[in-house]
């Protein structure tokens, strides 16, 4: 029987404890860690908010979230009663300095009860504009001076642009040490994204050909079928480029393109990612139109249901120029990737919900084969599906059964659910466990965040000064605007699509 190495005693304070992120993601993740015997033997979770809850009513409310949103519905294994004893609620006004004495009192109480000094995690599941004030007030609490045991977790968006990200980094690093700051991007916690490191660097089959000599181009797609889901107010200040490309997609790109680390030390891996971001070719403003495409969905039909256009969504300007789709062609100017295009796209109200990484290899010479063999010839392709399915597919040529030399492309597929039996850990489970253990590998460092903003800043600034003239320019249940197809077609390629129902 496997015995998990659990983190040390941990006290987790969740600002925004009565909010949606905690309800849907954080508590279900922590509960699953508990069921799987990954939580510390001694732990406490304290939700912080303004709403009026007792410990009991708070626990009842969180159980509703478990039943709706956990990968395990209901009181799996009958452990909720045990787990919930360690869940508490602290009603406080985070804007008042005096309120923070309650946090220090709770920490001293748990330390006395456990007989040991716990790791303390402050999770800021709050609106971005509240982060600076809460962080400033937290820094004045005496226990936050412990660099080894106290950590602060900050959700995205991390800044609105390069300047605001720099200012937020400057503030946080003046209050805490860099080793205490955990900037979270839940995409990096996804099992398939993490497996990129193993796929690349643990297999002699892949690493020797993972370069410009063999790979013709790379595609990354993060597609959603939903609209803004009542978050129009937030999305109006964000847009697809900020919301997805600056963080999620560029982080995935770094995992695909990074050089081999000399160790799995957190800073070594993050150094390699920063190297990739710094090597991405800077886009001149006059070239933005040729390498970046934006779109906005209009009204239409999704799965037989009439859906509104973006401009008809709640809290959205009727003449909004905010993009709900973005596609960009990047180049990485280094020895490994020189002149290999990386095409990325993301959007809402697209035909399928999936996040897919696709590496397209240069075609093999096929002059020796008869003409009929070349009719169905397709270059080799490695496809890594991150969500909602999780699998790895290798496409190669094989002879068709029969007396003629006819070739067909076939897929060899590894599916994660065969190993996990439907219980693969969700991203927040992985990241919360790492935060408790003090492992920052999958969290972004200050220079990573700012380097990513530098990559997209020319596009942002150009789009702001040149309003689109054709919005809305794509219909729901499509793959985005026609210009996105033209972006990749100009280079002789096409976007790879993968049906989630494909077996």
N, C-alpha and C positions, 0 to 999 in steps of 0.2 A: 504493500500500500504506500502510495506516494505521500510524503509529508511536505507541505509547502513551507518555504522559508518566509515567515510573515514579517511585515515591517515592525519596528519597535512601537511602543505605546504611542498613540496618536490622538490628538484633540483637534477636531475639524470644525472651524467656524465658517458658516456659509452666509455671507451677506446677500440679501435677496432670498432669504430662506423661505419666504412665502410666495416666491415668484415661479414663473413658468419653467425656467431652466432646471431649477432644483426639483420641481414636481415631475417633469418628464424624463430628465436625464440623470441628475446627480444622485438622488436617493435610490432610484432603481439600480444604478451602477454600483453603489456602495452595498446595497442589499445583495446583489449577485456575487460580489466579492466575498461577502459574509458566508453565503451558502457554499461557495467553492473553497472555503477555508483560507482565504487570502487576507482577510482583515486581521489587524493586530489582536492579540489576546485581550489587551486592554485598550479600549477606544471609546470615544464619545463624539457625537455629532450634535452641534448646536446651530440650529437655524436662527438667523437674526432678521427681524423685520418689524414693521410698524403695526401690522395687523394684530388683533387681539386673540391670541391662542393660549390655551393651557397646554402643558405637555401632552395630555391625553387627547385633546381635540386636534392638536398638531399631528400627532401620530396617526389618528384616524384619517386626516386629510391626506397625508403622505401615502397611506395604504391604498387610497383610491388611485394615486399615480402609479403605484406598483401594479395594480390590477389592470390598468389601461395601457401602460407603456413599457413595462419590463419585458425582456425576452422570455422571462418565466412569469406567467400570469398567476396571480393569486398568492396564497401563502404556501409557496413551494416548500416541501419538506417540513412544514409546520414551524418554520424558524422565525417568522415575523415577530411573534411574542417575545422571543429571546432578543432579537436584533433591536426591536423598538425600545427596549429598556435603556438602551444607550443613546437614544435620540431625545433631544431636549429643544425647547424654544426659548429664545431670549428676545423679549419685546424691547426695542430701543429705537431712538431717533439717531440715526448715524450722523446727522448734521451737528449734534451737540457733543462737545468735548467730554462733558461729565458722564455721558452714557457709556463711555469706553471703560469706566471703572468696573462695570459688570463683566466685561471680558476678562480683565485681570483677576477678578474675584473667582470666576469660574475656573480659570487655569490653576489658581492656587488650590481650589477645592479638589480638583481632579488629581493634582500632584500629591496632595496629602493622602487622598483615598488610595491611590495606586502605589505610593511609596517610591515613585520614580518620576524624574522630569520627562514629560512627554514631548514628542515632536508636535509642533503646533502649526496647523495649516489654516490660512485665511483665504477662503475662496470668494472672489469678488464677482458674484453672479448678478451684477447690477448694470444699469445703463452706463455707457462709456463716460458721460459727463460727470458721473458721481465718483469715478475712480480716483482722480487726483485728491479730492477732499478726504475720502475715506482712508487712502494710503497715508496722507499727511497726519491724520489723527491717530492712525494705528502706530505710526513710527514713534509717537510720544509715549506709547504704552511700554513700560519697562521690559517686558518679556520679549519684545520685538528686537531687542538688541542682540539676541542670541543667534549668531549667523548659522550655526550648525543645526539648530533645532527648529527655527521659525522660518516659515515660507509664506509667500503671498502669490496666489494664482490669479492672473489677469486674463479675462476673456477677450476675444476679438470683438469688434474692430479695434486694433491697436493704432490709434491715430486716424485722422481723416485724410491726411496727405503727409508728405515727407516732413514738413515743418512741424506739424502737430505731433507726429510720431517721435521726432527728435526731442521736442519739448517734454513729452510724457516720459521718454527714456531718461532724460536729464533729471526730471523730478524724482522718478522712482529710484534711480541710482544715487541720488543725494540723500534718500531716506533709508534705503536698504542696500546691501551688497548685491552684486549681480547674481551670486550663487543663491540668494534668497528669492529671486524673482522668476516665476514660472509663467511665461507667456504661452497660453494654450491655443493650439489649433487642432481641433478634434480629428481632422483628416489624418494627421500623423499617427493617431492611435489605431487606425483601421488595420486589421490583421494583414491584408494583402499589401498595403503600403510598406509595412514593416518587413514583409517577406521579400521585398525587393533586394534588401541587403543580402539575405541568404541566397536568393536566386542568383545574384550576380557574383558574389565573392566566395561562395562555398561550392561553386560548380566550375570545373575546368571547361565544361562544355560551352559556357556562355561568355565568360569574361574575355577570352582572346578575340572574340568577334564583336564585342560591345564597343564599337568605334566607327569612325568615318570610313574605314576601308570596307566595311561590310554592311553597315546600316545606311540606307538611302535617306530616310526621314523618320521622324517620330511624331505621333499624334497623341494628344491628351484631351479627352472629352469629359466634361462634368455636366450632364444634362438633367433637367428637372421637368416633370410634367405639370407641377403645380404653378400657380401664380404667386403673388406676394403674400397670400394667406393673412390678410388683415394687417400686415406690417408695412403698409404703404408709406406711412410717415417716416419710418426708418429708411426704407428703400429709396425714397426721394433724395436723401442725403448721401446715398451710397452708390447704387448702380452695380451692374454685373462686374465691371472691371475692379472696383474696390472690394466688393463683397466676396468674389471668388478668385479672380486671377491673382491679385496682389498677395494673397495668403495661401489658400488651399492649392491652387494649381501650380504656383511657382514652387511651393514646397515639394509637391510631387515631382516636378521637373528636376529639382535638385537631387532627389533620391535616384532618379533615372540616370542623371548625367554626372554625378560626383565621382571623383577618383577613389581608388581603394584606400580605406583608412589603414594606418599602421596598427591600430588597436581599436577596441570598441569603447574607449574612453569618450565620455560625453562631449568634451570640448574638441577632441580630434574629429569626431563625426561632424560636429557643427562647423568646424573650420573648413571641412571639405565642401559643405553646402554653401558657405559664404563665398568660397572660391568660385563656385559655379555662378552665383548671382553677380559677382564682380566681373565675370568673363562674358556675361550676356551683352551682346552688341547693343550699344546705346542707339536709340532711334532718333533721327533728326526730325524736327517738327514738319519739315516739308515732305518727309517720306511716310508720315503716319498713314495717309490715305491708301498707300500701296501695301502696307503690312498689317493694318488693323481695321476691323469691321465692327460696327455697332448696329444693334437692332432693337426694336421695341414691338411687343406683340399687340395685335389688334384683337377685336372681338371675333369669336368663332366657336368652333365645336371641339370638345374633348370627350372622347368615349361616349358619344351620343348626348352629351349635355352642353347646352349653350353657356359659354363663359364670357365675361366682360373683357374688353381690352384693358391694357394697363392704365390708360387715362381715365377709365371708368371705375377703377378700384378705389376703395375707401381711402381717404386722406392723400390722394394723389392729385396734383395739379392737372386741370383739364387740358392744358397745353404743354404738359411735361416733356422735356427732352432727355429724361433719364433713360439710360440703356438697360434693357432686360436681357440682352444678348451681347456677347463680345467674343470675337475671334482674333487671334494675333499670331503672326509668324515671328518667331525668335531665332536668332543665331547665337551660338556660343563660340567665342573666339579663343579657342585653346587647341592644343595638339590633338586631343581625342575627337573633338566635334567640329572642327573647322569646316564650314560650308554645308553642314547637315542642318536642314530646317527643322525646327520644332514647332508644329502647329498646335495651338491650344484653342479650345472653344468652350463656352459655357452659356447657358441660357435657361429661361423659364418658359413654361408652356410648350416644351419640345415634345417630340413624338414618343420618346421613351425616357424612363428614369434610369440612368446608369452613369457610373464613372469608370472610364476605360482608358488604359494606357496601351498604345499599339506601336510596336517597333517594326518597321518595314525594311526588309533586307534587300540589298541590291540583287537584281535578277542573275541567276546562274546562266552561263552560256548554254544554249540549247540547239546549236547548229547541227549536232550529230543526230538529232531525233528527226523522224519523218514529219512532214508538214502537219498531218492530223494530230500529232502529239502536242503541237504548240497551240492548238485552238483553245484549249482550256488552261493553258499555262498561267500560273499565278506565282509571284515572288513569295518566298518564305516570309512568314509573319509571326511575331510573338505578341500575344494579346493577354494583358493582365486586367481582369475585371475586378475593380475595387468594391463596387456596390451596384445594385442591391445583392446580386449574386457575387460569390467570391470564387474565382477560378483562374487558371493559367492555361492558355491554349497555344499550341505550336502548330502552325500550318505548314505542310510540306507536300511535295508531289509524290504520288504513288501511281503505279500502273493499274489501269482498269482491268477487271477480269475479262478474259477473252483472248482471241487469237491475234489482235492487232496491238500495236504499241501506242495505245491511247492513255493519256495521263489525266488524273483528276487531283485537285487540291483536297487534302483531307486534314482534319484536326485531331490532334492528340490532346486530351483534356484532363487536367487534374482539378477536381472539385473539392473545395474545403469541407463542404457539409458531409462528405463521406467519413471524414475523420471526426468532425465535431458533433455529428448527430443533431445538428440544429442548435447547438449550445455554444457557438463560438463567442468569445467575449466581445462586448461592444467597445467602441473607441474610448468612451469615458471611463470604462473599467480599467483599461490599460493605463491611461494617463493619471487617474487618481491614485492607482497603486504606485506608479513611479513617483508621484509627488510625495506620497507618504514615505517612500523609501529614500527620497532625496536623490533620485536619478533624473537629471535634466536632459537626457539625450534627445527625447522627442519634443522638447519644448524649445521655443525660439529665443535666441539670444538677441541682445539689443542691436548688434551690428547686422544680424540677419534681417530683422524687421526693416531697418533703414535701407539696407541694400535692395530689398524687394520693392520698397517705395520708389527708389531711384530708377528701377527698371521701367515702371509704368508711368512715371511722372510726365514724360514727354507726350504720351498718349492722352493722359488726363487733361493736360493744359491745352493741347490742340483741340480736343473735343469741346472743352469749355469755351474756347474762343470762336469755334466754327460750329454753330448749331446745325443739327441735321435738318434736311429739307424734306425727307420722305417718311418720317415717323407717323403712324406705325407702319412697319415695312415687312412684317411676317405674320402669318396666321397661326393660331394654336394648332397643335398636332402636326407641325412641320419640323424641319431641322434648321429653322432660322431663315434669315434673309438670303436672297440670291447672291448677294455680294460675298457671302461666306463661302459659297461653292466656288465662286470665281477666284477667291483668294488662293485656294489650293490648286484649282484647275490650271491656273497660269503656269504652274510648275510641273504640270503633267500628272498630278495625283488627284485622288478623290478621298473624301472623308470615309473612314471605315465605320460601319455601323454593325452592331451586334445585337440581335434580338435577345431580350432577357429570357424568352421562352425557348431559345435554342438549346438543345440537349447535347 
